[in-house]
Amino acid sequence: MFLLFHCLLKIAEDRLEKSLICNSIEELPEIANSIVSFAGTNKIWLFYGEMGSGKTTVIKQICDLLRVRENVSSPTYSIVNEYQNEAGEIFYHFDFYRIRNEAEAFDIGYEDYFFSGNRCFIEWPEKIPNLIPEASLKIEISMLENSSRLIQMSKR
């Protein structure tokens, strides 16, 4: 009976979802804290959203919370940026917007990053759908009419 309960609890935990509304930039530290808490031990974070929805801005705030030392910026042309925090943890920040196909992700050695055990923040993951590891955190940022953002998170 305990084993069955534990299995059911595990299934429920794996399908967790959470939604947040961000009404202003002043709320970003709280939003980042909620995302980090929700993610738990998940290392692959997928950021979906239109151009200008705030993906990089949210990632910057998360990196600030995690005490990343470097200046965090979108790796639009370099495809991947590497950051380190005060504790020596490594973080990888990807922007796949400019790649033409998944072969280009192979060319940069995506597997070395994704399976390194370090956190990977991935913008435009829809460009590499077949390369995303099963265990990942999906973060969708939608722009609302009043300039607010709806942030929907789910664990895969």
N, C-alpha and C positions, 0 to 999 in steps of 0.2 A: 504493500500500500504506500509506504514512504517513497519507494522508488518511482511509482507511478505519479505521485504528487510532485516529486522533484522534477520529473520529466515534463509534466504539464506546466510547472512554474517556469522552467527553462524555455519552453516554447513561447510562453507569454512574454518573457523578458526579451527574447530575440525579436519580437515584433513591436517593440515599443515605438511610439510616435509622440512627438511633442510639437506644439506650435507656439510661436511667440510673435508679438507685434512690437516693432520698433518705431516709435513716433518721432524720435529726435536723436541726433548724434550724441547727446548727453546720456542716452540710455545704452549706448554701445558697451561700456564696461560690464553692465549687468547682463546684457545679451551674450557677450563673450563668456562670462562665467557660467551661464546656463548651458551654452553649447559644450564647453569643456566638461562640465559635470555630467551632462547627458551622454557624452561620448564614452565616458569610462575608459576602458583599456583599448578601445578601438583605435587603430593607427592610420587607417585610410579614410580620409574625409573628402567627400565629393561635393563641390559647390556648383549648383545649377542656378541659372538666372540670366536674364537678358543683359546685354551690354549696358553698363551704367546702373545696374541694380544694387551694387554695393558688395559684391563678392570679395574684392581685394580689400575694401575698407573693413569688412568683418574679419578677414584673415589678419590684417594689421592689428586689430584690437585683440584678437586671440593671442597673437605673438607677443603683444605688450603684456598681457596677463601672464603669459608663460615666461616672461622676462628674457625675451630674445634680445641680444645685444645689437645686432646689425639693423640697418635701415631696411624695413620691409617694403618691397615694391613689387609690382606685377612683373613676372618674368615673360612678358609678351614676346620679346625677340630671342631671349636666351632659352626659353621653354622651361627651364628649372633654375630656381635659386636655392641655395643652401644657407640655413641660418643655424646659430648655436645660442643657447641660453646660458645664464650664469652658472647653472649646474652642469654644463657640458653636454646637455641633450642636443641632438641634431634634429632639424626639421627641414623637410623638402617642400618647396612651393612650386607647383606646376601651373602653367597656362598653356593649354593645348589648342587655343583658338586658331593659331596660324598653321597648324600642321594640316597636311592634305590627306593623309591616310595613316592607318595604324602602323605601317612599316616605319614611318618616321619616329614613332615612339620606341620601336625596337632599336633603331639606330642610335638613340641617346642612351640605351641601356635601361629602360624603364624598370625591368625586373630587379635590377640591383637596388633601386630606390624603394620600389613598392614592397619588396620582401626583405628589407634591411632591418625591420623591427623599429624603425624610426617613424615618427608621424609624417604623413604626406598630405598636404593640402592641395587639392586638385581642382583647378578652374577649367571649365569646359570639358568635363569627363564624357559628355555625349559624343565627343570626337573619337574616343577610344573604347566603345562599349564592350568589346570582346576581351579587353585586357584588364578590366576592373576585377580585383579580388572579391570573392564572395562576401567575406566579412568586411563591411564598409559602412560608414555613416553618410547618409544622403542628406544634404542641406540644400533646400530650395528657397531662393529668395525671390519674392514677387513684389513688384511695385504696386502700391495701392493708389487710388485717385488723390488722396490727400498728402502725398509725398511720404507716407509711412511705408514700412516694409513688413510683409508677412514672411516669417522664417519658419519653414516646416522641416522638421528633422525626423528621420526614421533610420532604424538600424536594419541592415540587410543580413 
